[in-house]
């Protein structure tokens, strides 16, 4: 067998393998070039946005307001307490019962009070008798002095004894008045007319002084106590109106600020504000403790606004994705008051000029510097240019 034949076969195999490798490398390079060209085209092609996906910062007149919430409470309420210790008797009223001002609601066992009053009254009677005796003695001594039978010194002594007897009598009368007051304190009466909201003791129970027996509330006048932050309380004035949503009522209720607490509460630093409304205009009666929330109107202001969802908050400071020279630019802003206009929540912003195009909130997150192509920024609807 000739020696050149194996060498020739090996050379042919090497050539074939090299040609296949060259073709594979060329195909890979062509694929990579195509991918690079595609990426370059994508990078150079701007993002297409429609006109309604870009909004302009606009000057609008917004209604300024402060959110309020809290529970209803009666303007007039009273806690009937025991004014003396003893066994509780005659308590028959329960929650929901109507009572009148001055009506007796319960009694404290008055056995001891009656005994103390009798004792004080008898001491006063005895002191009165002593005054009568000294008065007669003084009159007799004066007659004897006028006739010269006794000296004037005896008359002075008699006068002193009479004065001492009168003082003793007056002290005894005062003690009797105190005992009488103690007897009156055994009868518990309601200071106001209203409904019993709490019954805190039971008949037969031995109570101490200042033990709470019942609570009475007058539902003819209710008010809302709202706790406002120091910043919100600065803009609130007596007479301002609020629109409140109350549990159990289908329509909102108008209320008026009637009082503002001059002091902030310790700890929370909140300022209590009191709002009252006319119950005669309501379809259903209200109850103390119902939860209320609403908005207090504090005026109007001309401000620059954008839809609330356009403001991004994924950074430490809020910002707006704006368009400048066909690129996305982040502009930090300071947000302010909010208002709902035609179902859309608008927010006041500072830090951007009027007319600045802003990407709508429904568009996903766009990286700063992204090329964007769009029509003119769409203004807010004509109906929403002036907030109610």
HELIX and SHEET records of a PDB file:
HELIX    1   1 UNK A    4  UNK A   44  1                                  41    
HELIX    2   2 UNK A   51  UNK A   53  5                                   3    
HELIX    3   3 UNK A  111  UNK A  147  1                                  37    
HELIX    4   4 UNK A  152  UNK A  184  1                                  33    
HELIX    5   5 UNK A  230  UNK A  233  1                                   4    
HELIX    6   6 UNK A  279  UNK A  281  5                                   3    
HELIX    7   7 UNK A  308  UNK A  310  5                                   3    
HELIX    8   8 UNK A  382  UNK A  384  5                                   3    
SHEET    1   A 2 UNK A  47  UNK A  49  0                                        
SHEET    2   A 2 UNK A 372  UNK A 374  1                                        
SHEET    1   B 2 UNK A  54  UNK A  56  0                                        
SHEET    2   B 2 UNK A 357  UNK A 359 -1                                        
SHEET    1   C 8 UNK A  98  UNK A  99  0                                        
SHEET    2   C 8 UNK A 194  UNK A 199 -1                                        
SHEET    3   C 8 UNK A 212  UNK A 228 -1                                        
SHEET    4   C 8 UNK A  58  UNK A  81 -1                                        
SHEET    5   C 8 UNK A 291  UNK A 307 -1                                        
SHEET    6   C 8 UNK A 241  UNK A 246 -1                                        
SHEET    7   C 8 UNK A 253  UNK A 264 -1                                        
SHEET    8   C 8 UNK A 271  UNK A 276 -1                                        
SHEET    1   D 7 UNK A  98  UNK A  99  0                                        
SHEET    2   D 7 UNK A 194  UNK A 199 -1                                        
SHEET    3   D 7 UNK A 212  UNK A 228 -1                                        
SHEET    4   D 7 UNK A  58  UNK A  81 -1                                        
SHEET    5   D 7 UNK A 291  UNK A 307 -1                                        
SHEET    6   D 7 UNK A 344  UNK A 350 -1                                        
SHEET    7   D 7 UNK A 334  UNK A 341 -1                                        
SHEET    1   E 4 UNK A 187  UNK A 189  0                                        
SHEET    2   E 4 UNK A 104  UNK A 108 -1                                        
SHEET    3   E 4 UNK A  86  UNK A  89 -1                                        
SHEET    4   E 4 UNK A 206  UNK A 207 -1                                        
SHEET    1   F 3 UNK A 311  UNK A 312  0                                        
SHEET    2   F 3 UNK A 319  UNK A 324 -1                                        
SHEET    3   F 3 UNK A 327  UNK A 332 -1                                        
END                                                                             
